[in-house]
Amino acid sequence: MRGKNIVKICTIIGFVLGEIYWVLVALAPNVPGYQTSRMLFPKEQIPVVEGVAPYTKPPMSAQLERIAVGALFMGPFGALAGLGVGLLLEGARQKLTAKKPSDQPPG
């Protein structure tokens, strides 16, 4: 019995969703005052760049670099997550469609 390759489809979908997720995260705006109590570094340790107003949007080259570097990681991690889901679905499909020994002809 040959069916569609669920594992391959789920892996490709996971890769694409991982890349889409990373683009949305990398291009998300920096909202002033959002989660300031949980900052990794206190505001005193964040360097202030002279001549740049606080909360200024980063230049497009920096955003593209962030997307390119993050894409190297999020795509494969999404593919691995999709692989796991695909293997679970394939195992469940084989378990549900398995032939019982009594259904097979003797021989």
N, C-alpha and C positions, 0 to 999 in steps of 0.2 A: 504494500500500500504506500503510495507516494503522494504526499500533500505539499502544500506551500511551505517554504522554509520560513517559519515564524521567527526563528532566532535571527536570521539575517535582516529581516524587515525591522524587528525591534531594535537591533543594533544601529541601523541607519537612522531610524527615527530618534533614538537616544542621542546620536551624534548631532543631528540637526537641532534638536531641542536644547542641547548643551550650548551650542554656538549662539542660538537666538537668546538664550538666557544671559550669556556673557555679554552680548552686545547691549542688551537692555541694562545690565548692571553697570557696564563701563560708561554708558552715556547718561546715566541717571544724574539729575542735578544734585548739587550739594546744598541741602536745605539748611539755612542758618538756624542754629539753636536746636536742631533735631538730635536727640540723644546726647546732649552735652554731658550728662552725668555719667555716661558709660564710655567716655572717650578713652582710648588706649593711652594717650599721653595728655598730661594737663596742658591747658592753653599756654601756660608760661613756657613750655618746652618746644612749642611749635614755632619754627623760625618765621619771622616777618620779612617779607621781601619789600625792599624799598621801591616806591613808585607804583605799586600795585595795590588797588583797593581790596579790602577784605571781601571774600566770597565772590571774587571775580571768576568767571568761567574760564577753565584752562584753554589754551590754544588748541586748534584742531589737530596739529601735529602730535601733541601730547595725547589727545584722545585716541587718535589712530594707532599710536604706539601702544597704548594701554589695551586696545582691542586686539592688536596683533599678538602681543605677548600672552595675554590671557587666553586667546583662542587656541594656543598650543596646548593648554592644559584642559580647558573645559570641554572641548570636542572629544578627546579620548576618554575623559571621565564620564561624559554623557553616554558614549558608546559602551563603556563597561557597565553602566547602570542598565542600559537597554539590553545588553547581552544577558545580564542576570534575569531580567524580566522575561526575555525571550526563552531562556532555558526553563524557567518556571512554567510558562505557558505551553511550551512543547512537551514537557514532562506530563503536565495535566492532560493535554490532548491525547498523548499516547496511552495514558492510564485509562482514560474514559473510552477510547476506541479499541482497546486491546481485545483480541479474540480469546475466548475461553478454550481450554483444552478439549471440552466436549464438542465444540463447534467444528473442529478440524476433522476431516475424513481420516479413517484409519489407514495406515500404510507405512 
